[in-house]
Amino acid sequence: MVGVLSSNGVAVCAWFKISGGCAIEYNTCIDEVEFTLGGRTNGFDFVATEEGLEQFIEVGTEALRALRARTAEREAAERDGVELDDLAG
């Protein structure tokens, strides 16, 4: 995606997918943390302030709970013979 500047606290528009086993490293700077996903030469970097990182972790924790609940729901449906399409949404 092409970079986009905006006034909502995001300085660039991009997407990435983190799979299990992805290398994730961080480096603390003066008042920010730099994360590297997948490696320095072929990965993705992003930077967060303390407040931004705290918000990211709060929302990420909520998202992880929701994902795990959805996974458990789908697994239970499979065990019970319910069509997965019935659980869409």
Backbone torsions as a table, in degrees:
resi	resn	phi	psi	omega
1	MET	NA	153.6	178.6
2	VAL	-82.3	143.1	179.3
3	GLY	-63.8	143.2	-178.9
4	VAL	-134.9	129.3	174.2
5	LEU	-95.5	139.7	179.1
6	SER	-146.4	175.4	-177.2
7	SER	-101.5	13.5	-176.3
8	ASN	-102.2	17.5	177.2
9	GLY	93.9	-1.8	178.1
10	VAL	-106.8	128.7	-176.6
11	ALA	-99.1	-11.0	178.9
12	VAL	-154.4	151.1	179.7
13	CYS	-110.1	121.3	-178.8
14	ALA	-158.1	168.8	173.7
15	TRP	-140.7	155.1	176.9
16	PHE	-153.2	159.8	177.8
17	LYS	-122.4	131.1	178.7
18	ILE	-106.6	117.6	176.6
19	SER	-103.7	163.9	176.3
20	GLY	-57.0	138.9	179.9
21	GLY	88.6	-4.4	178.4
22	CYS	-65.5	133.0	176.0
23	ALA	-67.7	127.8	176.8
24	ILE	-130.3	120.9	179.3
25	GLU	-126.4	160.2	175.6
26	TYR	-140.4	158.0	177.1
27	ASN	-139.7	124.6	178.0
28	THR	-84.2	135.5	176.8
29	CYS	-110.7	-164.2	-176.6
30	ILE	-56.8	-57.3	-178.5
31	ASP	-135.0	23.8	-179.5
32	GLU	-143.9	164.4	173.4
33	VAL	-121.3	131.6	177.1
34	GLU	-104.0	126.0	176.6
35	PHE	-105.5	141.5	174.0
36	THR	-122.7	123.6	178.6
37	LEU	-108.7	124.5	174.3
38	GLY	86.2	-4.4	177.7
39	GLY	116.2	152.9	-176.1
40	ARG	-66.3	-36.5	-174.5
41	THR	-91.2	-19.6	-178.1
42	ASN	-139.1	29.4	-175.9
43	GLY	-115.3	-155.7	-178.5
44	PHE	-134.1	133.4	179.1
45	ASP	-111.8	143.8	168.1
46	PHE	-144.6	155.7	-174.2
47	VAL	-123.6	141.5	177.7
48	ALA	-136.9	143.3	169.9
49	THR	-77.9	171.8	178.5
50	GLU	-59.5	-46.3	-179.8
51	GLU	-64.9	-41.3	178.4
52	GLY	-65.6	-40.7	178.5
53	LEU	-65.8	-40.6	178.2
54	GLU	-60.9	-44.2	178.4
55	GLN	-64.6	-42.9	179.6
56	PHE	-60.3	-43.1	-179.7
57	ILE	-67.8	-40.7	177.8
58	GLU	-60.7	-48.9	-179.4
59	VAL	-69.2	-39.1	177.7
60	GLY	-62.7	-39.2	177.5
61	THR	-64.4	-42.0	177.5
62	GLU	-63.4	-43.3	179.7
63	ALA	-64.7	-39.1	178.7
64	LEU	-63.8	-42.8	176.6
65	ARG	-60.2	-44.9	-179.6
66	ALA	-64.2	-41.1	179.2
67	LEU	-64.5	-44.1	179.0
68	ARG	-65.5	-38.3	177.4
69	ALA	-65.0	-41.6	179.3
70	ARG	-65.7	-41.1	177.9
71	THR	-62.4	-44.8	178.9
72	ALA	-63.0	-39.4	178.4
73	GLU	-63.1	-43.8	-179.7
74	ARG	-67.4	-40.7	178.9
75	GLU	-64.4	-40.0	177.7
76	ALA	-64.6	-40.0	178.9
77	ALA	-63.6	-41.8	178.3
78	GLU	-62.1	-42.8	178.3
79	ARG	-63.1	-34.6	-177.3
80	ASP	-88.1	-1.6	178.3
81	GLY	77.6	19.6	178.2
82	VAL	-83.2	136.7	178.0
83	GLU	-63.3	132.1	-178.9
84	LEU	-64.1	-28.9	177.7
85	ASP	-63.0	-26.3	178.6
86	ASP	-67.9	-18.3	-178.1
87	LEU	-99.4	3.5	-176.6
88	ALA	-59.0	147.3	176.8
89	GLY	100.3	NA	NA
